[in-house]
Amino acid sequence: MNITEDLINRYLQFKCSEEERLFLNKYFEAHPQELEKYLDESAFLNNPDTKPLDSDTTEKMLRAIERKINRDKD
């Protein structure tokens, strides 16, 4: 499968096929710097589909991050 701008745009808009999504997931996992070329914080924050997380979810995420940090220190 060829990686094209169109494919990446569809991937970022959640409009690609399952096969394309899995292909690009593997590619970006192996080459995270490539994905960063397409990610822009302001675009993410201004996306109408981006919704704030509720406080329970953010607390759970924070606790998970803190546990991970503490495990890595040991």
BELNOR-V110474 format. One record per pair of residues at least 6 apart in sequence whose ideal C-beta (glycine too) atoms are under 6 Angstrom apart, sorted by the first residue. I is the first residue (numbers start at 1). J is the second residue. If there is no record, write none. Layout:
{{I:J} {I:J}}
This chain:
{{1:23} {10:16} {11:24} {28:35}}
